[in-house]
Amino acid sequence: MSRASLSIDARLHEYLVTHGTPPDPLLRELIEETRKALPERAGMQIGPEQAAFTTLLTRLIGARRAVEVGTFTGMSSLAIARGLPDDGRLTCFDISDEFTSIARRYWERDGQAGKIELRIGDARKELRSLPEEPHLDLAFIDADKPGYAEYWEQLVPRVRPGGLIAVDNVLWSGRVADPAIVEDQTEIIRRFNTQVVADDRVEQVMLPIGDGLTLARRL
């Protein structure tokens, strides 16, 4: 049997964060502000190692046009924007002025605001306003789980061949692998994961980063 990925406890997580590109002072401040301002929702923020991975991935594929569905307080959007060239463009979709007001401040402070367009509203509708031809290099989905299936269907045709779609929370704290758990959110993510595996427009891998990250390459 092949070797499984390691289980990550707090000590090992701290080790891997400090032995990758660490979060700089601005990202650390964003993490801390999110924890203090939104203690019950801070877990929605991607971790520092996932942010570093996202920036590296954006650079590796030479992304110039990107979309994010679910911005929250801005950690993932900053990670993507930092990986884009100066003339790159990131379009963010979210429903909360409250959460994204924090993101806007950090975009400005980091000099990334000129790359980012924020659209407030239902992404199911807003995504339809994007050009229909395959023009996106990178798409990141990290929003309401019932919307995942539709976000996926809206974005896959708009991603160029060789472009990437990244989807967060696909392991759902491991609940997706426990057949005894049948609550709605878990079932929604299971169905979405099955939808991705069956999609012959992409090749994909599911990674144990954060709460589980699917990376799909458009064929």
LOLUM-239878 format. One line per field, with one value per atom (N, C-alpha, C): residue number from 1; residue in one letter; atom name; x, y, z. Coordinates in steps of 0.001 Angstrom, whole numbers. Layout:
# LOLUM-239878
num NUM;...
residuo a;...
atomo CA;...
X X;...
Y Y;...
Z Z;...
This chain:
# LOLUM-239878
num 1;1;1;2;2;2;3;3;3;4;4;4;5;5;5;6;6;6;7;7;7;8;8;8;9;9;9;10;10;10;11;11;11;12;12;12;13;13;13;14;14;14;15;15;15;16;16;16;17;17;17;18;18;18;19;19;19;20;20;20;21;21;21;22;22;22;23;23;23;24;24;24;25;25;25;26;26;26;27;27;27;28;28;28;29;29;29;30;30;30;31;31;31;32;32;32;33;33;33;34;34;34;35;35;35;36;36;36;37;37;37;38;38;38;39;39;39;40;40;40;41;41;41;42;42;42;43;43;43;44;44;44;45;45;45;46;46;46;47;47;47;48;48;48;49;49;49;50;50;50;51;51;51;52;52;52;53;53;53;54;54;54;55;55;55;56;56;56;57;57;57;58;58;58;59;59;59;60;60;60;61;61;61;62;62;62;63;63;63;64;64;64;65;65;65;66;66;66;67;67;67;68;68;68;69;69;69;70;70;70;71;71;71;72;72;72;73;73;73;74;74;74;75;75;75;76;76;76;77;77;77;78;78;78;79;79;79;80;80;80;81;81;81;82;82;82;83;83;83;84;84;84;85;85;85;86;86;86;87;87;87;88;88;88;89;89;89;90;90;90;91;91;91;92;92;92;93;93;93;94;94;94;95;95;95;96;96;96;97;97;97;98;98;98;99;99;99;100;100;100;101;101;101;102;102;102;103;103;103;104;104;104;105;105;105;106;106;106;107;107;107;108;108;108;109;109;109;110;110;110;111;111;111;112;112;112;113;113;113;114;114;114;115;115;115;116;116;116;117;117;117;118;118;118;119;119;119;120;120;120;121;121;121;122;122;122;123;123;123;124;124;124;125;125;125;126;126;126;127;127;127;128;128;128;129;129;129;130;130;130;131;131;131;132;132;132;133;133;133;134;134;134;135;135;135;136;136;136;137;137;137;138;138;138;139;139;139;140;140;140;141;141;141;142;142;142;143;143;143;144;144;144;145;145;145;146;146;146;147;147;147;148;148;148;149;149;149;150;150;150;151;151;151;152;152;152;153;153;153;154;154;154;155;155;155;156;156;156;157;157;157;158;158;158;159;159;159;160;160;160;161;161;161;162;162;162;163;163;163;164;164;164;165;165;165;166;166;166;167;167;167;168;168;168;169;169;169;170;170;170;171;171;171;172;172;172;173;173;173;174;174;174;175;175;175;176;176;176;177;177;177;178;178;178;179;179;179;180;180;180;181;181;181;182;182;182;183;183;183;184;184;184;185;185;185;186;186;186;187;187;187;188;188;188;189;189;189;190;190;190;191;191;191;192;192;192;193;193;193;194;194;194;195;195;195;196;196;196;197;197;197;198;198;198;199;199;199;200;200;200;201;201;201;202;202;202;203;203;203;204;204;204;205;205;205;206;206;206;207;207;207;208;208;208;209;209;209;210;210;210;211;211;211;212;212;212;213;213;213;214;214;214;215;215;215;216;216;216;217;217;217;218;218;218;219;219;219
residuo m;m;m;s;s;s;r;r;r;a;a;a;s;s;s;l;l;l;s;s;s;i;i;i;d;d;d;a;a;a;r;r;r;l;l;l;h;h;h;e;e;e;y;y;y;l;l;l;v;v;v;t;t;t;h;h;h;g;g;g;t;t;t;p;p;p;p;p;p;d;d;d;p;p;p;l;l;l;l;l;l;r;r;r;e;e;e;l;l;l;i;i;i;e;e;e;e;e;e;t;t;t;r;r;r;k;k;k;a;a;a;l;l;l;p;p;p;e;e;e;r;r;r;a;a;a;g;g;g;m;m;m;q;q;q;i;i;i;g;g;g;p;p;p;e;e;e;q;q;q;a;a;a;a;a;a;f;f;f;t;t;t;t;t;t;l;l;l;l;l;l;t;t;t;r;r;r;l;l;l;i;i;i;g;g;g;a;a;a;r;r;r;r;r;r;a;a;a;v;v;v;e;e;e;v;v;v;g;g;g;t;t;t;f;f;f;t;t;t;g;g;g;m;m;m;s;s;s;s;s;s;l;l;l;a;a;a;i;i;i;a;a;a;r;r;r;g;g;g;l;l;l;p;p;p;d;d;d;d;d;d;g;g;g;r;r;r;l;l;l;t;t;t;c;c;c;f;f;f;d;d;d;i;i;i;s;s;s;d;d;d;e;e;e;f;f;f;t;t;t;s;s;s;i;i;i;a;a;a;r;r;r;r;r;r;y;y;y;w;w;w;e;e;e;r;r;r;d;d;d;g;g;g;q;q;q;a;a;a;g;g;g;k;k;k;i;i;i;e;e;e;l;l;l;r;r;r;i;i;i;g;g;g;d;d;d;a;a;a;r;r;r;k;k;k;e;e;e;l;l;l;r;r;r;s;s;s;l;l;l;p;p;p;e;e;e;e;e;e;p;p;p;h;h;h;l;l;l;d;d;d;l;l;l;a;a;a;f;f;f;i;i;i;d;d;d;a;a;a;d;d;d;k;k;k;p;p;p;g;g;g;y;y;y;a;a;a;e;e;e;y;y;y;w;w;w;e;e;e;q;q;q;l;l;l;v;v;v;p;p;p;r;r;r;v;v;v;r;r;r;p;p;p;g;g;g;g;g;g;l;l;l;i;i;i;a;a;a;v;v;v;d;d;d;n;n;n;v;v;v;l;l;l;w;w;w;s;s;s;g;g;g;r;r;r;v;v;v;a;a;a;d;d;d;p;p;p;a;a;a;i;i;i;v;v;v;e;e;e;d;d;d;q;q;q;t;t;t;e;e;e;i;i;i;i;i;i;r;r;r;r;r;r;f;f;f;n;n;n;t;t;t;q;q;q;v;v;v;v;v;v;a;a;a;d;d;d;d;d;d;r;r;r;v;v;v;e;e;e;q;q;q;v;v;v;m;m;m;l;l;l;p;p;p;i;i;i;g;g;g;d;d;d;g;g;g;l;l;l;t;t;t;l;l;l;a;a;a;r;r;r;r;r;r;l;l;l
atomo N;CA;C;N;CA;C;N;CA;C;N;CA;C;N;CA;C;N;CA;C;N;CA;C;N;CA;C;N;CA;C;N;CA;C;N;CA;C;N;CA;C;N;CA;C;N;CA;C;N;CA;C;N;CA;C;N;CA;C;N;CA;C;N;CA;C;N;CA;C;N;CA;C;N;CA;C;N;CA;C;N;CA;C;N;CA;C;N;CA;C;N;CA;C;N;CA;C;N;CA;C;N;CA;C;N;CA;C;N;CA;C;N;CA;C;N;CA;C;N;CA;C;N;CA;C;N;CA;C;N;CA;C;N;CA;C;N;CA;C;N;CA;C;N;CA;C;N;CA;C;N;CA;C;N;CA;C;N;CA;C;N;CA;C;N;CA;C;N;CA;C;N;CA;C;N;CA;C;N;CA;C;N;CA;C;N;CA;C;N;CA;C;N;CA;C;N;CA;C;N;CA;C;N;CA;C;N;CA;C;N;CA;C;N;CA;C;N;CA;C;N;CA;C;N;CA;C;N;CA;C;N;CA;C;N;CA;C;N;CA;C;N;CA;C;N;CA;C;N;CA;C;N;CA;C;N;CA;C;N;CA;C;N;CA;C;N;CA;C;N;CA;C;N;CA;C;N;CA;C;N;CA;C;N;CA;C;N;CA;C;N;CA;C;N;CA;C;N;CA;C;N;CA;C;N;CA;C;N;CA;C;N;CA;C;N;CA;C;N;CA;C;N;CA;C;N;CA;C;N;CA;C;N;CA;C;N;CA;C;N;CA;C;N;CA;C;N;CA;C;N;CA;C;N;CA;C;N;CA;C;N;CA;C;N;CA;C;N;CA;C;N;CA;C;N;CA;C;N;CA;C;N;CA;C;N;CA;C;N;CA;C;N;CA;C;N;CA;C;N;CA;C;N;CA;C;N;CA;C;N;CA;C;N;CA;C;N;CA;C;N;CA;C;N;CA;C;N;CA;C;N;CA;C;N;CA;C;N;CA;C;N;CA;C;N;CA;C;N;CA;C;N;CA;C;N;CA;C;N;CA;C;N;CA;C;N;CA;C;N;CA;C;N;CA;C;N;CA;C;N;CA;C;N;CA;C;N;CA;C;N;CA;C;N;CA;C;N;CA;C;N;CA;C;N;CA;C;N;CA;C;N;CA;C;N;CA;C;N;CA;C;N;CA;C;N;CA;C;N;CA;C;N;CA;C;N;CA;C;N;CA;C;N;CA;C;N;CA;C;N;CA;C;N;CA;C;N;CA;C;N;CA;C;N;CA;C;N;CA;C;N;CA;C;N;CA;C;N;CA;C;N;CA;C;N;CA;C;N;CA;C;N;CA;C;N;CA;C;N;CA;C;N;CA;C;N;CA;C;N;CA;C;N;CA;C;N;CA;C;N;CA;C;N;CA;C;N;CA;C;N;CA;C;N;CA;C;N;CA;C;N;CA;C;N;CA;C;N;CA;C;N;CA;C;N;CA;C;N;CA;C;N;CA;C;N;CA;C;N;CA;C;N;CA;C;N;CA;C;N;CA;C;N;CA;C;N;CA;C;N;CA;C;N;CA;C;N;CA;C;N;CA;C;N;CA;C;N;CA;C;N;CA;C;N;CA;C;N;CA;C;N;CA;C;N;CA;C;N;CA;C;N;CA;C;N;CA;C;N;CA;C;N;CA;C;N;CA;C;N;CA;C;N;CA;C;N;CA;C;N;CA;C;N;CA;C
X 845;0;877;484;1271;1156;2154;2199;1212;454;-510;196;-458;74;81;1002;1105;-114;-472;-1448;-712;-1273;-587;-1148;-339;-747;-196;-488;-124;1397;2143;3593;4182;3716;4218;3767;2539;2058;2948;3300;4189;5539;6040;7327;7271;6209;6154;5928;5200;5025;6354;7130;8401;9483;9275;10269;9809;8770;8397;8563;8042;8045;7081;7581;6708;5807;4681;3847;4609;4572;5261;4431;4964;4232;2829;2604;1266;288;706;-177;-432;597;398;-611;-537;-1487;-2908;-3036;-4347;-4903;-4066;-4491;-4989;-4226;-4589;-5851;-5985;-7189;-8428;-8304;-9435;-9839;-8850;-9153;-9860;-9420;-10006;-11370;-11498;-12747;-13831;-13429;-14402;-14012;-13990;-13469;-14220;-15521;-16289;-16172;-15625;-15512;-14067;-13118;-11714;-11235;-11880;-11512;-11804;-12539;-12796;-11564;-10613;-9403;-8432;-7851;-6872;-5634;-4918;-3731;-2534;-1505;-337;405;441;1132;336;-996;-1815;-1686;-1548;-1337;-20;1039;2335;2268;1581;1413;653;-377;-1198;-389;414;1262;2255;2887;3852;3183;2008;1286;893;425;53;1241;2400;3618;4051;3957;4424;3680;2377;1601;1585;2264;2300;934;127;-1238;-1258;-2178;-2404;-3854;-4779;-6195;-6710;-7259;-7710;-9060;-9773;-11063;-11053;-11652;-11835;-13305;-13870;-15243;-15166;-15425;-15325;-14050;-14140;-12953;-12713;-13775;-13698;-12850;-11815;-11026;-9771;-9593;-8597;-7300;-7134;-5870;-5613;-6593;-6381;-6254;-7011;-6900;-5539;-5009;-3656;-2639;-2824;-1890;-1899;-3080;-3159;-2580;-2987;-2540;-1030;-427;1037;1734;1061;1648;1422;550;268;1289;1525;2399;1711;2458;1924;659;550;-641;-1659;-1490;-2437;-3739;-4755;-6082;-6746;-7255;-8004;-9394;-10416;-11800;-12307;-12743;-13212;-14721;-15360;-16807;-17087;-17910;-18288;-19635;-20277;-21581;-21498;-20333;-20239;-19400;-20030;-19277;-18465;-19019;-18338;-16989;-16998;-15760;-14768;-15262;-14357;-13850;-14466;-13913;-12535;-12343;-11020;-10069;-10527;-9694;-9235;-10146;-9808;-8657;-8710;-7651;-6293;-6264;-4983;-4518;-5444;-5048;-4349;-4920;-4328;-2950;-2863;-1585;-493;-882;108;386;-277;-68;-683;-1683;-2309;-3677;-4204;-5581;-5810;-4783;-4936;-5119;-4776;-4938;-6297;-7022;-8174;-9469;-10439;-11795;-12693;-13428;-14346;-15776;-16514;-17925;-18755;-19606;-20464;-21804;-22197;-23455;-23379;-24453;-24547;-23654;-22605;-21655;-22310;-23396;-24087;-24537;-24951;-25379;-24201;-23320;-22231;-21249;-21014;-20074;-20526;-21830;-22344;-21950;-21524;-21110;-19694;-18953;-17602;-17663;-16657;-16610;-16719;-17428;-17676;-16517;-15641;-14538;-13504;-12684;-11669;-10558;-10591;-9635;-8957;-9433;-8876;-7695;-6682;-5532;-5728;-6456;-6599;-7958;-8621;-9860;-9762;-10225;-10192;-11595;-12097;-13440;-13323;-13870;-13844;-15015;-16216;-17414;-18442;-19723;-20772;-20762;-20824;-20672;-21820;-23070;-24130;-23927;-23124;-22869;-21721;-20962;-19762;-20041;-21068;-21343;-21591;-22358;-22634;-21420;-20676;-19459;-18525;-18393;-17549;-18025;-19314;-19841;-19717;-19781;-19605;-18147;-17221;-15819;-15042;-15322;-14525;-14486;-15603;-15525;-14756;-14599;-13938;-12438;-11961;-10537;-9856;-8737;-8014;-7419;-7167;-6443;-5097;-4815;-3609;-3796;-4930;-5227;-5694;-5758;-6066;-7323;-8078;-9163;-8784;-8777;-8481;-9740;-10045;-11264;-10901;-11306;-10948;-12014;-11615;-12513;-13086;-12382;-12951;-12839;-12070;-12016;-12935;-13340;-14346;-14010;-12790;-12290;-12310;-12202;-12182;-13552;-14614;-15954;-16391;-15865;-16282;-15941;-14949;-14518;-15195;-16069;-16747;-18187;-18507;-19851;-20936;-20550;-21545;-22058;-21346;-21745;-22559;-23801;-24695;-25358;-24796;-25412;-25235;-26062;-26219;-24917;-24157;-22946;-21951;-21803;-20883;-21342;-22627;-23162;-22981;-23152;-22966;-21539;-20579;-19172;-18837;-19378;-19159;-19664;-20857;-21407;-20552;-20062;-19210;-17913;-17288;-16041;-16247;-17381;-17706;-17903;-18539;-18738;-17392;-16421;-15112;-14397;-14421;-13752;-14334;-15633;-16307;-16189;-15597;-15542;-14359;-14645;-13564;-12928;-13313;-12678;-11414;-11172;-10044;-9320;-8074;-7389;-7172;-7288;-7325;-6563;-6184;-5575;-6143;-6406;-6884;-5728;-5424;-4263;-4675;-3958;-4291;-3659;-3946;-3487;-4675;-4462;-5564;-6687;-7885;-9046;-9300;-8246;-8357;-8482;-7611;-7589;-7558;-8554;-8534;-7913;-6951;-6374;-6773;-7387;-7833;-7228;-6613;-6014;-6948;-7253;-8157;-7462;-8115;-7560;-7881
Y -1194;0;1239;2244;3469;4221;5046;5782;6942;7104;8203;9486;10622;11893;11935;12716;12855;13557;13185;13953;15139;16339;17557;18041;17970;18565;19988;20692;22110;22311;21425;21581;21388;20369;20123;21232;21737;22842;24063;24401;25541;25320;24093;23777;23984;23475;23600;25048;25834;27255;27983;27716;28427;27951;26801;26305;26456;27209;27691;29199;29851;31308;31745;32373;32688;33878;34013;35203;36442;37478;38713;39480;40594;41325;41739;42115;42534;41361;40191;39021;38594;38688;38346;39298;40568;41540;41230;40829;40457;39237;38258;37070;37464;38311;38706;39557;40485;41306;40453;39488;38615;37813;37319;36550;37404;38635;39500;40036;40439;41046;40014;38823;37800;36449;36359;35140;33868;33974;32778;32397;33299;33046;32995;33192;33274;32016;30888;29648;29650;30638;30763;31266;31830;32369;31236;31264;30229;30400;29309;29338;29954;30329;30980;30109;28789;27915;27794;27836;27800;29110;30218;31506;31501;31001;30935;30023;28891;27960;28615;29378;30034;31065;31849;32829;32128;31078;30327;29710;29124;28499;29530;30681;31754;32154;32260;32615;31485;30245;29110;28977;29252;29100;30385;31429;32689;33335;33220;33737;35250;35715;37145;37529;36597;36850;35783;36238;35309;35743;34761;34998;34297;34960;34358;34448;33334;33318;33066;34090;34008;34676;35936;36734;36861;36916;37065;38307;38163;39334;39531;38719;39055;38285;37258;36526;35858;35149;34429;35401;36491;37461;38138;38434;38985;37982;36706;35680;35581;35638;35580;36844;38004;39275;39409;38953;39026;38168;37132;36271;36746;37734;38269;39318;39495;40596;41936;43022;44359;44660;44087;44330;43195;42335;41253;41766;40917;41327;40193;40496;39546;40108;39341;39723;38883;39556;38881;39013;37924;37907;37554;38372;38107;38777;38385;38979;39935;40054;40805;42064;43224;44470;44515;43930;43964;43248;42002;41231;41825;42177;42652;44065;44800;46106;45941;44851;44543;44210;43389;43021;44262;45192;46395;47169;47292;48033;47393;46060;45359;45351;45317;45446;46784;47845;49173;49229;48749;48811;48016;46930;46078;46509;47564;48025;47134;46341;45402;45859;46945;47344;47591;48079;48352;47116;45947;44689;44047;44497;43755;44522;43827;44344;43498;44144;43445;43670;42577;42654;42037;42856;42397;41944;40726;40187;38676;38086;36634;36187;35434;35015;34131;33448;32636;33502;34717;35649;36443;36904;37784;37108;35802;35109;35114;35193;35191;36449;37483;38719;38640;37590;37427;36979;37325;36813;35287;34772;33328;32526;33164;32414;32044;31019;30602;31653;32455;33553;33592;32808;32847;31880;32330;31468;30717;31336;30764;31144;30169;30429;29754;30456;29930;30004;28867;28779;28488;29385;29218;29995;29567;30311;29342;29683;28821;27480;26424;25085;24696;25081;24743;25369;26413;27054;26459;25551;25032;24462;23638;22960;23983;25026;26019;26893;27268;28050;27274;25990;25132;25150;24962;24915;26260;27337;28652;28922;28410;28772;27859;26562;25643;26076;26429;26834;28142;28924;30226;30157;28973;28787;28252;28845;28445;27045;26345;25080;25288;24452;24605;25471;26181;26985;26113;26701;25947;26446;25505;25804;25187;25993;25519;25651;24608;24596;24221;25069;24874;24079;23519;22830;21526;20875;19668;18428;18519;17403;17622;18879;19206;18572;18876;18349;16826;16180;14727;14073;14874;14288;13617;14070;13469;11987;11541;10137;9259;9851;9078;8812;7582;7285;7446;7508;7684;9115;10037;11447;11738;12128;12339;13719;14651;15981;16701;17717;18317;18848;19631;20248;19197;18152;17077;16394;16125;15483;16379;17675;18616;18554;18536;18500;17150;16062;14753;14745;15269;15291;16151;17277;18131;17409;16755;16036;14963;14287;13291;13952;15114;15875;16218;16630;17008;15792;14684;13465;13002;13204;12737;13716;14890;15940;15690;15313;14985;16212;17401;18624;18971;18240;18565;17294;17490;16474;17094;16298;16884;16065;16756;16117;16794;15993;16526;16481;17622;17748;18020;17435;17661;18949;20058;21373;22080;22659;23308;22313;22644;21782;20948;20766;20011;20944;20778;21645;20794;20963;20318;21269;20763;21498;20763;21493;20903;21708;20985;21616;21444;22528;22499;21847;20865;20140;20884
Z 0;0;0;-762;-816;498;756;2017;2007;3074;3186;3599;3357;3817;5334;5883;7319;7898;9108;9876;10492;10358;10779;12107;13162;14433;14517;15605;15726;15661;16280;16291;14896;14188;12839;11882;12090;11257;11426;12650;12893;12224;12264;11640;10128;9487;8027;7604;8403;8082;8164;9205;9391;8438;7796;6844;5398;5179;3857;3872;2835;2861;3959;5025;6155;5847;6555;6382;6825;6010;6371;7399;7922;8974;8574;7315;6905;6956;6481;6532;7974;8802;10217;10867;10493;11026;10551;9289;8754;9482;9732;10475;11854;12537;13891;13918;12972;12939;12670;11778;11484;12712;13443;14653;15706;15845;16866;16448;15178;14716;14461;14032;13642;14247;15575;16209;15825;15576;15240;13770;12961;11525;11042;11947;11536;10824;11108;10435;8951;8474;7036;6281;7013;6389;6060;4859;4525;5403;5620;6456;5740;6500;5890;4891;5147;4193;2897;2996;1781;1015;1742;1074;309;937;257;-961;-812;-1926;-3072;-2741;-3758;-4537;-3852;-4536;-5458;-4953;-5752;-6974;-6786;-7883;-8940;-8502;-9433;-10292;-9670;-10419;-11351;-10871;-11658;-12985;-12968;-14205;-15029;-14537;-15274;-15398;-14357;-14412;-14596;-15433;-15632;-15345;-15547;-15305;-14346;-13233;-12201;-11642;-11076;-10438;-9090;-8105;-6788;-6411;-5984;-5473;-3974;-3182;-1733;-1257;-863;-539;955;1745;3198;3533;4368;4756;3908;2880;1876;1837;2656;2633;1293;764;-495;-1667;-1650;-2747;-2743;-1559;-1489;-2032;-1679;-2143;-3664;-4270;-5728;-6344;-5844;-6424;-6365;-5296;-5187;-6241;-6698;-7724;-9138;-9324;-10655;-11045;-12341;-12781;-12536;-12755;-12475;-13268;-14476;-15289;-15171;-14176;-13958;-13369;-13412;-12968;-12216;-11018;-10203;-9950;-10301;-10030;-8872;-7810;-6602;-6478;-6094;-5877;-4426;-3766;-2385;-2127;-1032;-708;472;1123;2369;2234;2407;2503;3795;4859;6156;6093;5640;5596;4603;3426;2379;2645;3564;3925;4563;5289;5826;4687;3751;2603;1838;1604;825;1469;2789;3476;3269;3345;3182;1727;781;-626;-852;-303;-443;209;1410;2139;1448;772;108;-1327;-1790;-3157;-4214;-3842;-4775;-5272;-4718;-5021;-6509;-7213;-8636;-9483;-8941;-9676;-9431;-8393;-7897;-8122;-8680;-8791;-7901;-6998;-6106;-6568;-6727;-7094;-5973;-5370;-4280;-4858;-4525;-5018;-5122;-5555;-5703;-6861;-6542;-7579;-8632;-8290;-9293;-10467;-10148;-11191;-11736;-10835;-11237;-12188;-12003;-12874;-14327;-14537;-15905;-16670;-15952;-16622;-17186;-16829;-17364;-18820;-19608;-20985;-20993;-21968;-22000;-22574;-23344;-23934;-22866;-23118;-22153;-22041;-21003;-20861;-19499;-18540;-17189;-17064;-16349;-16050;-14740;-13813;-12481;-11901;-11289;-10563;-9204;-8171;-6807;-6225;-5751;-5179;-3690;-2879;-1423;-835;-1146;-754;-173;-271;263;-445;325;-248;-1183;-906;-1867;-3242;-3326;-4609;-5397;-4787;-5443;-6826;-6933;-8210;-9318;-9020;-10056;-10336;-9302;-9546;-10480;-10213;-11047;-12498;-12699;-14063;-14778;-14043;-14645;-15006;-14194;-14358;-15306;-15285;-16114;-17580;-18210;-19626;-19843;-18790;-18912;-18618;-18203;-17936;-19183;-19525;-20741;-20573;-21667;-21572;-20866;-19899;-19100;-17875;-17784;-16605;-15454;-14272;-13068;-12380;-11797;-10881;-9542;-8483;-7134;-6293;-5521;-4715;-3285;-2336;-937;-191;966;1911;1375;480;-129;771;1862;2812;4011;4218;5234;6580;7047;8328;8383;7233;7156;7140;7286;7375;6083;4944;3669;3589;4348;4281;5326;6133;7181;6750;6348;5846;6900;8168;9224;9299;8670;8697;7440;7630;6489;6535;7334;7391;6051;5827;4505;3915;4690;4138;3671;4471;4093;2809;2700;1501;271;451;-663;-1177;-264;-691;-1312;-762;-1386;-2826;-3039;-4403;-5316;-4780;-5595;-5955;-4997;-5272;-6336;-6288;-7310;-8666;-8664;-9906;-10556;-9759;-10299;-10887;-10165;-10630;-11964;-12156;-13369;-14532;-14309;-15332;-16267;-17509;-18440;-19082;-18637;-19129;-18355;-17260;-16389;-15953;-15511;-14716;-13341;-12279;-10965;-9933;-8853;-7695;-6459;-5424;-4154;-3161;-2556;-1687;-247;728;2135;2658;1995;2434;3079;4257;4941;5182;4718;4882;3632;2840;1596;411;-566;-1731;-2995;-3854;-5159;-6166;-6936;-8050;-9317;-10241;-11498;-12657;-13577;-14764;-15938;-16598;-17747;-18926;-19531;-20671;-21974
